[in-house]
Amino acid sequence: FVCPSGFRFEGIRKDYLLDKYVIITPGRLLRPRDVEEQTIISRVAECPFCPEKIDQKNIVDQIDAPEGKITSIKNTFPAVTLDNNKTYGAQEVIVETPDHKKELHDLSEKQIEQLLRMYAKRTDDLSEVAKIEYILCFKNQGSKAGASIVHAHSQVFATDIIPPDIREELKVSYDYQLANKTC
């Protein structure tokens, strides 16, 4: 695959920071298929992320935005909780728009800017919670990525465990800074 500038993307690339390799193969998109991928969506009569259905006691934070409030709510099916030392952490759902029919790509730049501000705000707030060591903001789009609700949303996941790859990146960065006296 060659982008307009002529740079080739396909092949093996090295992550010099972690001394690991990754294979990039966009050409696989052109391979023959005789199986059609399908996503089956069962429309829920009442979307739990539409403004009138959000339980007010679950609202953690809100930010005003041009296309309506961006709302952070407690995840009602969390993988981690602050009251369990074996699975310590917090999970929140960020409802990106009050409009059930809009996707992230439909939002204005100003709405997306406010969404990024919400990620930063929730990250700052969760970083103040005792024992939280790692915070990840992520978006699952579609059922294959793990989303179970159609309404545009993302999540914030905070835990006391630093993933091994992140821990390794931190160590390599620290070692580099010590050895080179620069970041």
Accessible surface in RSA format (square Angstrom, percent):
REM  Atomic radii and reference values for relative SASA: ProtOr
REM  Chains: A
REM  Algorithm: Lee & Richards
REM  Probe-radius: 1.40
REM  Slices: 20
REM RES _ NUM      All-atoms   Total-Side   Main-Chain    Non-polar    All polar
REM                ABS   REL    ABS   REL    ABS   REL    ABS   REL    ABS   REL
RES PHE A   1   117.50  58.8  95.05  58.9  22.45  58.4 106.89  64.8  10.61  30.4
RES VAL A   2    74.74  49.2  52.51  47.5  22.24  53.6  52.51  45.6  22.24  60.3
RES CYS A   3    22.04  16.7  19.75  22.0   2.30   5.4  10.04  25.4  12.01  12.9
RES PRO A   4   148.25 108.0 105.01  95.7  43.25 157.2 118.62  97.9  29.63 184.2
RES SER A   5    99.74  84.3  55.37  73.9  44.37 102.2  59.01 125.7  40.73  57.1
RES GLY A   6    44.84  55.3   0.00   N/A  44.84  55.3  26.05  71.5  18.80  42.1
RES PHE A   7   116.46  58.3 108.87  67.4   7.59  19.8 115.57  70.1   0.88   2.5
RES ARG A   8   137.49  57.7 133.53  68.1   3.96   9.4  58.28  79.6  79.21  48.0
RES PHE A   9    78.31  39.2  77.67  48.1   0.64   1.7  78.31  47.5   0.00   0.0
RES GLU A  10    64.60  37.1  52.56  39.8  12.04  28.7  16.14  31.2  48.46  39.6
RES GLY A  11    24.93  30.7   0.00   N/A  24.93  30.7  24.93  68.4   0.00   0.0
RES ILE A  12   109.62  62.4  89.42  66.6  20.20  48.7  89.42  64.4  20.20  54.8
RES ARG A  13    85.92  36.1  83.90  42.8   2.03   4.8  44.69  61.1  41.23  25.0
RES LYS A  14    68.77  33.5  46.67  28.6  22.09  52.6  12.42  11.2  56.35  60.0
RES ASP A  15    58.14  40.7  49.88  49.6   8.27  19.5  26.99  63.5  31.16  31.1
RES TYR A  16   174.36  81.4 150.49  85.6  23.87  62.1 108.89  81.8  65.47  80.7
RES LEU A  17    78.56  43.7  65.27  46.7  13.29  33.4  70.34  49.4   8.21  22.1
RES LEU A  18    14.87   8.3   8.05   5.8   6.83  17.2   9.29   6.5   5.58  15.0
RES ASP A  19    96.31  67.5  80.04  79.7  16.27  38.5  27.84  65.5  68.48  68.3
RES LYS A  20    86.24  42.1  82.42  50.6   3.82   9.1  66.61  60.0  19.63  20.9
RES TYR A  21   142.30  66.4 109.25  62.2  33.05  86.0  80.80  60.7  61.49  75.8
RES VAL A  22    82.77  54.5  78.22  70.8   4.55  11.0  82.73  71.9   0.04   0.1
RES ILE A  23   118.49  67.4  95.44  71.1  23.05  55.5  95.44  68.7  23.05  62.5
RES ILE A  24    62.85  35.8  59.82  44.6   3.03   7.3  62.85  45.3   0.00   0.0
RES THR A  25    49.11  34.9  36.75  37.3  12.36  29.5  23.67  31.8  25.44  38.5
RES PRO A  26    37.41  27.3  25.08  22.9  12.33  44.8  32.84  27.1   4.56  28.4
RES GLY A  27    27.62  34.1   0.00   N/A  27.62  34.1  19.19  52.6   8.43  18.9
RES ARG A  28   131.01  55.0 126.95  64.7   4.06   9.7  41.22  56.3  89.79  54.4
RES LEU A  29   151.63  84.4 125.44  89.7  26.19  65.8 128.08  89.9  23.55  63.4
RES LEU A  30   158.38  88.2 129.55  92.7  28.83  72.5 134.38  94.4  24.01  64.6
RES ARG A  31    97.95  41.1  84.48  43.1  13.46  32.1  39.86  54.5  58.09  35.2
RES PRO A  32   131.29  95.7 103.65  94.5  27.64 100.5 115.17  95.1  16.12 100.2
RES ARG A  33   134.92  56.6  92.65  47.2  42.27 100.6  52.85  72.2  82.07  49.7
RES ASP A  34   144.98 101.6 103.47 103.0  41.51  98.2  50.51 118.9  94.48  94.2
RES VAL A  35   111.26  73.2 104.09  94.2   7.16  17.3 108.31  94.1   2.95   8.0
RES GLU A  36   140.93  80.9 116.33  88.0  24.60  58.6  46.48  89.9  94.45  77.1
RES GLU A  37   104.02  59.7  79.37  60.0  24.66  58.7  36.73  71.1  67.29  54.9
RES GLN A  38   123.65  69.1  97.90  71.5  25.75  61.3  29.82  63.5  93.83  71.2
RES THR A  39    68.29  48.6  38.05  38.6  30.24  72.1  22.03  29.6  46.26  69.9
RES ILE A  40   153.81  87.5 125.59  93.6  28.21  68.0 128.61  92.6  25.20  68.4
RES ILE A  41    86.58  49.3  58.23  43.4  28.35  68.3  61.15  44.0  25.43  69.0
RES SER A  42    96.40  81.5  75.45 100.7  20.95  48.3  49.59 105.6  46.80  65.6
RES ARG A  43   166.28  69.8 139.55  71.1  26.73  63.6  70.81  96.8  95.47  57.9
RES VAL A  44    93.16  61.3  68.90  62.4  24.27  58.5  73.67  64.0  19.49  52.9
RES ALA A  45   108.10  99.4  62.93  97.1  45.16 102.7  75.21 105.9  32.88  87.1
RES GLU A  46   105.92  60.8  94.58  71.6  11.34  27.0  29.78  57.6  76.14  62.2
RES CYS A  47    11.17   8.5   5.98   6.7   5.19  12.2   6.20  15.7   4.98   5.4
RES PRO A  48    57.90  42.2  51.52  47.0   6.38  23.2  54.61  45.1   3.29  20.4
RES PHE A  49    20.43  10.2  20.20  12.5   0.23   0.6  20.20  12.2   0.23   0.7
RES CYS A  50    17.33  13.1  17.33  19.3   0.00   0.0   1.48   3.7  15.86  17.1
RES PRO A  51    65.26  47.6  55.19  50.3  10.07  36.6  57.36  47.4   7.90  49.1
RES GLU A  52   135.57  77.8  96.93  73.3  38.65  92.0  63.50 122.8  72.07  58.8
RES LYS A  53    93.15  45.4  68.89  42.3  24.25  57.7  31.94  28.8  61.20  65.2
RES ILE A  54    17.13   9.7   8.22   6.1   8.90  21.5  10.13   7.3   7.00  19.0
RES ASP A  55    62.83  44.0  50.17  49.9  12.66  29.9  27.98  65.9  34.84  34.8
RES GLN A  56   127.24  71.1 113.75  83.1  13.48  32.1  63.80 135.8  63.44  48.1
RES LYS A  57   156.25  76.2 132.47  81.3  23.78  56.6 109.58  98.6  46.68  49.7
RES ASN A  58    25.22  17.4  25.22  24.4   0.00   0.0   1.26   3.0  23.96  23.2
RES ILE A  59    45.44  25.9  23.85  17.8  21.58  52.0  23.85  17.2  21.58  58.6
RES VAL A  60    54.69  36.0  23.36  21.1  31.33  75.5  28.56  24.8  26.13  70.9
RES ASP A  61    18.49  13.0  12.89  12.8   5.60  13.2   7.93  18.7  10.56  10.5
RES GLN A  62    73.75  41.2  51.25  37.5  22.50  53.6  12.09  25.7  61.66  46.8
RES ILE A  63    23.44  13.3  19.34  14.4   4.10   9.9  23.44  16.9   0.00   0.0
RES ASP A  64    99.22  69.5  87.68  87.3  11.54  27.3  36.65  86.3  62.57  62.4
RES ALA A  65    18.51  17.0   0.00   0.0  18.51  42.1   5.27   7.4  13.24  35.1
RES PRO A  66    90.14  65.7  44.19  40.3  45.95 167.0  58.30  48.1  31.84 197.9
RES GLU A  67    46.01  26.4  25.37  19.2  20.64  49.2  33.13  64.1  12.88  10.5
RES GLY A  68    24.44  30.1   0.00   N/A  24.44  30.1  22.27  61.1   2.17   4.9
RES LYS A  69    97.47  47.5  90.57  55.6   6.89  16.4  63.26  56.9  34.21  36.4
RES ILE A  70     0.00   0.0   0.00   0.0   0.00   0.0   0.00   0.0   0.00   0.0
RES THR A  71     7.71   5.5   7.71   7.8   0.00   0.0   0.63   0.8   7.07  10.7
RES SER A  72     0.00   0.0   0.00   0.0   0.00   0.0   0.00   0.0   0.00   0.0
RES ILE A  73    12.94   7.4  12.94   9.6   0.00   0.0  12.94   9.3   0.00   0.0
RES LYS A  74   110.39  53.9 109.38  67.1   1.01   2.4  64.09  57.7  46.30  49.3
RES ASN A  75    22.81  15.7  15.26  14.7   7.55  18.2   0.51   1.2  22.31  21.6
RES THR A  76    89.44  63.6  60.78  61.6  28.67  68.3  51.38  69.0  38.06  57.5
RES PHE A  77   181.47  90.8 158.21  98.0  23.26  60.5 163.96  99.4  17.51  50.1
RES PRO A  78    52.73  38.4  29.88  27.2  22.85  83.1  29.94  24.7  22.79 141.6
RES ALA A  79    71.39  65.6  45.74  70.6  25.65  58.4  56.90  80.1  14.49  38.4
RES VAL A  80    14.50   9.5  13.19  11.9   1.31   3.1  13.54  11.8   0.96   2.6
RES THR A  81    46.40  33.0  43.25  43.8   3.15   7.5  43.10  57.9   3.29   5.0
RES LEU A  82    86.72  48.3  67.14  48.0  19.58  49.2  67.43  47.4  19.28  51.9
RES ASP A  83   134.14  94.0  94.68  94.2  39.46  93.3  50.54 118.9  83.60  83.4
RES ASN A  84    62.55  43.1  58.45  56.5   4.09   9.9  12.38  29.8  50.17  48.5
RES ASN A  85   118.90  82.0  95.02  91.8  23.88  57.5  28.60  68.8  90.30  87.3
RES LYS A  86   190.95  93.2 158.82  97.4  32.12  76.5 109.96  99.0  80.99  86.3
RES THR A  87    58.37  41.5  53.17  53.9   5.20  12.4  52.49  70.5   5.89   8.9
RES TYR A  88    17.09   8.0  14.84   8.4   2.24   5.8   6.08   4.6  11.01  13.6
RES GLY A  89     0.03   0.0   0.00   N/A   0.03   0.0   0.00   0.0   0.03   0.1
RES ALA A  90    13.98  12.9  10.63  16.4   3.35   7.6  13.98  19.7   0.00   0.0
RES GLN A  91    24.58  13.7  15.08  11.0   9.50  22.6   0.00   0.0  24.58  18.6
RES GLU A  92     8.92   5.1   8.92   6.8   0.00   0.0   4.04   7.8   4.88   4.0
RES VAL A  93     9.46   6.2   9.46   8.6   0.00   0.0   9.46   8.2   0.00   0.0
RES ILE A  94     0.00   0.0   0.00   0.0   0.00   0.0   0.00   0.0   0.00   0.0
RES VAL A  95     3.61   2.4   3.60   3.3   0.01   0.0   3.60   3.1   0.01   0.0
RES GLU A  96     0.00   0.0   0.00   0.0   0.00   0.0   0.00   0.0   0.00   0.0
RES THR A  97     0.22   0.2   0.22   0.2   0.00   0.0   0.00   0.0   0.22   0.3
RES PRO A  98    40.24  29.3  30.82  28.1   9.42  34.2  33.27  27.5   6.97  43.3
RES ASP A  99    58.40  40.9  49.88  49.6   8.52  20.1  22.56  53.1  35.83  35.7
RES HIS A 100    59.82  32.7  53.12  36.9   6.70  17.1  43.02  44.3  16.80  19.6
RES LYS A 101   182.71  89.1 154.59  94.9  28.12  67.0 104.31  93.9  78.40  83.5
RES LYS A 102    62.62  30.6  61.77  37.9   0.85   2.0  33.42  30.1  29.21  31.1
RES GLU A 103    44.97  25.8  44.97  34.0   0.00   0.0  16.92  32.7  28.05  22.9
RES LEU A 104    52.98  29.5  52.95  37.9   0.02   0.1  52.95  37.2   0.02   0.1
RES HIS A 105   147.74  80.7 112.48  78.2  35.26  90.2  88.48  91.2  59.26  69.0
RES ASP A 106    69.92  49.0  44.31  44.1  25.61  60.6  16.37  38.5  53.55  53.4
RES LEU A 107    12.12   6.7   0.00   0.0  12.12  30.5   0.00   0.0  12.12  32.6
RES SER A 108    47.07  39.8  34.31  45.8  12.76  29.4  46.17  98.3   0.90   1.3
RES GLU A 109   154.76  88.8 145.01 109.7   9.74  23.2  58.36 112.9  96.39  78.7
RES LYS A 110   129.83  63.3 129.40  79.4   0.43   1.0  83.89  75.5  45.94  48.9
RES GLN A 111     0.01   0.0   0.01   0.0   0.00   0.0   0.01   0.0   0.00   0.0
RES ILE A 112    53.29  30.3  53.29  39.7   0.00   0.0  53.29  38.4   0.00   0.0
RES GLU A 113    64.66  37.1  61.77  46.7   2.89   6.9  27.23  52.7  37.43  30.6
RES GLN A 114    38.46  21.5  38.46  28.1   0.00   0.0   8.83  18.8  29.63  22.5
RES LEU A 115     3.55   2.0   3.55   2.5   0.00   0.0   3.55   2.5   0.00   0.0
RES LEU A 116   103.02  57.4  97.83  70.0   5.18  13.0  98.35  69.1   4.67  12.6
RES ARG A 117   130.55  54.8 124.63  63.5   5.92  14.1  38.93  53.2  91.63  55.5
RES MET A 118     0.00   0.0   0.00   0.0   0.00   0.0   0.00   0.0   0.00   0.0
RES TYR A 119    36.21  16.9  36.13  20.6   0.08   0.2  30.60  23.0   5.61   6.9
RES ALA A 120    56.36  51.8  48.06  74.2   8.30  18.9  55.99  78.8   0.37   1.0
RES LYS A 121    88.03  42.9  83.49  51.2   4.55  10.8  65.39  58.9  22.64  24.1
RES ARG A 122    14.56   6.1  14.56   7.4   0.00   0.0   0.00   0.0  14.56   8.8
RES THR A 123    46.09  32.8  46.09  46.7   0.00   0.0  40.82  54.8   5.26   8.0
RES ASP A 124    92.71  64.9  89.93  89.5   2.78   6.6  23.78  56.0  68.93  68.7
RES ASP A 125    62.05  43.5  53.22  53.0   8.83  20.9  16.62  39.1  45.42  45.3
RES LEU A 126     8.54   4.8   8.42   6.0   0.12   0.3   8.54   6.0   0.00   0.0
RES SER A 127    61.55  52.0  38.93  52.0  22.62  52.1  29.56  62.9  31.99  44.8
RES GLU A 128   149.48  85.8 119.10  90.1  30.38  72.3  46.42  89.8 103.07  84.1
RES VAL A 129    42.76  28.1  33.66  30.5   9.09  21.9  38.86  33.8   3.89  10.6
RES ALA A 130    73.74  67.8  57.37  88.5  16.37  37.2  68.79  96.9   4.96  13.1
RES LYS A 131   109.50  53.4  89.76  55.1  19.74  47.0  75.47  67.9  34.03  36.3
RES ILE A 132    18.63  10.6   1.03   0.8  17.60  42.4   1.03   0.7  17.60  47.8
RES GLU A 133   107.29  61.6  79.09  59.8  28.20  67.2  20.74  40.1  86.55  70.7
RES TYR A 134    39.60  18.5  36.09  20.5   3.51   9.1  25.26  19.0  14.34  17.7
RES ILE A 135    37.75  21.5  10.79   8.0  26.97  65.0  10.79   7.8  26.97  73.2
RES LEU A 136    74.43  41.5  73.10  52.3   1.33   3.3  74.43  52.3   0.00   0.0
RES CYS A 137    40.88  30.9  17.52  19.5  23.36  54.9  11.10  28.1  29.78  32.1
RES PHE A 138    59.52  29.8  50.89  31.5   8.63  22.5  59.37  36.0   0.15   0.4
RES LYS A 139    59.21  28.9  30.01  18.4  29.20  69.5  26.87  24.2  32.34  34.4
RES ASN A 140    38.41  26.5  32.41  31.3   6.00  14.4   2.53   6.1  35.88  34.7
RES GLN A 141    91.24  51.0  71.63  52.3  19.61  46.7  50.11 106.7  41.13  31.2
RES GLY A 142    37.73  46.5   0.00   N/A  37.73  46.5  31.96  87.7   5.77  12.9
RES SER A 143    61.46  51.9  42.53  56.8  18.93  43.6  34.08  72.6  27.39  38.4
RES LYS A 144   130.76  63.8  89.75  55.1  41.01  97.6  92.00  82.8  38.75  41.3
RES ALA A 145    53.66  49.3  27.90  43.1  25.76  58.6  39.54  55.7  14.12  37.4
RES GLY A 146    52.87  65.2   0.00   N/A  52.87  65.2  29.58  81.2  23.29  52.2
RES ALA A 147    15.84  14.6   4.86   7.5  10.98  25.0   7.78  11.0   8.06  21.3
RES SER A 148   103.66  87.6  68.85  91.9  34.81  80.2  50.54 107.6  53.12  74.4
RES ILE A 149    39.87  22.7  31.87  23.7   8.00  19.3  35.10  25.3   4.77  12.9
RES VAL A 150    53.98  35.5  37.63  34.1  16.35  39.4  44.57  38.7   9.41  25.5
RES HIS A 151     0.42   0.2   0.00   0.0   0.42   1.1   0.02   0.0   0.40   0.5
RES ALA A 152     2.56   2.4   0.00   0.0   2.56   5.8   2.47   3.5   0.08   0.2
RES HIS A 153    14.23   7.8  13.38   9.3   0.85   2.2   3.25   3.4  10.98  12.8
RES SER A 154     1.14   1.0   0.00   0.0   1.14   2.6   1.14   2.4   0.00   0.0
RES GLN A 155    29.69  16.6  29.69  21.7   0.00   0.0   1.54   3.3  28.15  21.4
RES VAL A 156     0.00   0.0   0.00   0.0   0.00   0.0   0.00   0.0   0.00   0.0
RES PHE A 157    48.92  24.5  48.92  30.3   0.00   0.0  48.92  29.7   0.00   0.0
RES ALA A 158     0.00   0.0   0.00   0.0   0.00   0.0   0.00   0.0   0.00   0.0
RES THR A 159     9.73   6.9   9.73   9.9   0.00   0.0   6.15   8.3   3.58   5.4
RES ASP A 160    48.77  34.2  33.01  32.9  15.75  37.3   5.64  13.3  43.13  43.0
RES ILE A 161   113.44  64.6 110.31  82.2   3.13   7.5 112.92  81.3   0.52   1.4
RES ILE A 162    27.71  15.8  24.08  17.9   3.62   8.7  24.08  17.3   3.62   9.8
RES PRO A 163    40.38  29.4  37.97  34.6   2.41   8.7  40.38  33.3   0.00   0.0
RES PRO A 164   107.17  78.1 100.21  91.3   6.96  25.3 103.85  85.7   3.33  20.7
RES ASP A 165    72.96  51.1  72.11  71.8   0.85   2.0  17.77  41.8  55.19  55.0
RES ILE A 166    55.12  31.4  55.12  41.1   0.00   0.0  55.12  39.7   0.00   0.0
RES ARG A 167   131.83  55.4 131.48  67.0   0.35   0.8  54.91  75.0  76.93  46.6
RES GLU A 168    66.12  38.0  61.50  46.5   4.62  11.0  25.15  48.6  40.98  33.5
RES GLU A 169    57.83  33.2  57.61  43.6   0.22   0.5   6.89  13.3  50.94  41.6
RES LEU A 170   101.73  56.7  97.93  70.1   3.80   9.5  98.53  69.2   3.20   8.6
RES LYS A 171   126.65  61.8 120.58  74.0   6.07  14.5  97.43  87.7  29.22  31.1
RES VAL A 172    46.75  30.8  45.01  40.7   1.74   4.2  46.02  40.0   0.73   2.0
RES SER A 173    54.65  46.2  46.79  62.4   7.85  18.1  33.67  71.7  20.98  29.4
RES TYR A 174   131.24  61.3 128.16  72.9   3.09   8.0  94.06  70.7  37.19  45.8
RES ASP A 175    58.67  41.1  54.05  53.8   4.62  10.9  28.32  66.6  30.35  30.3
RES TYR A 176   113.87  53.2 107.98  61.4   5.88  15.3  76.14  57.2  37.72  46.5
RES GLN A 177    88.98  49.8  87.59  64.0   1.39   3.3  13.39  28.5  75.59  57.3
RES LEU A 178    96.70  53.9  90.84  65.0   5.86  14.7  92.65  65.1   4.05  10.9
RES ALA A 179    83.02  76.3  44.85  69.2  38.17  86.8  56.41  79.4  26.61  70.5
RES ASN A 180    69.56  48.0  48.79  47.2  20.77  50.0   9.77  23.5  59.79  57.8
RES LYS A 181   176.67  86.2 143.82  88.2  32.85  78.2 113.91 102.5  62.76  66.9
RES THR A 182    70.90  50.4  62.93  63.8   7.97  19.0  43.50  58.4  27.40  41.4
RES CYS A 183   137.57 104.1  94.15 105.0  43.42 102.0  41.62 105.4  95.95 103.5
END  Absolute sums over single chains surface
CHAIN  1 A    12851.3      10375.4       2475.9       7706.7       5144.5
END  Absolute sums over all chains
TOTAL         12851.3      10375.4       2475.9       7706.7       5144.5
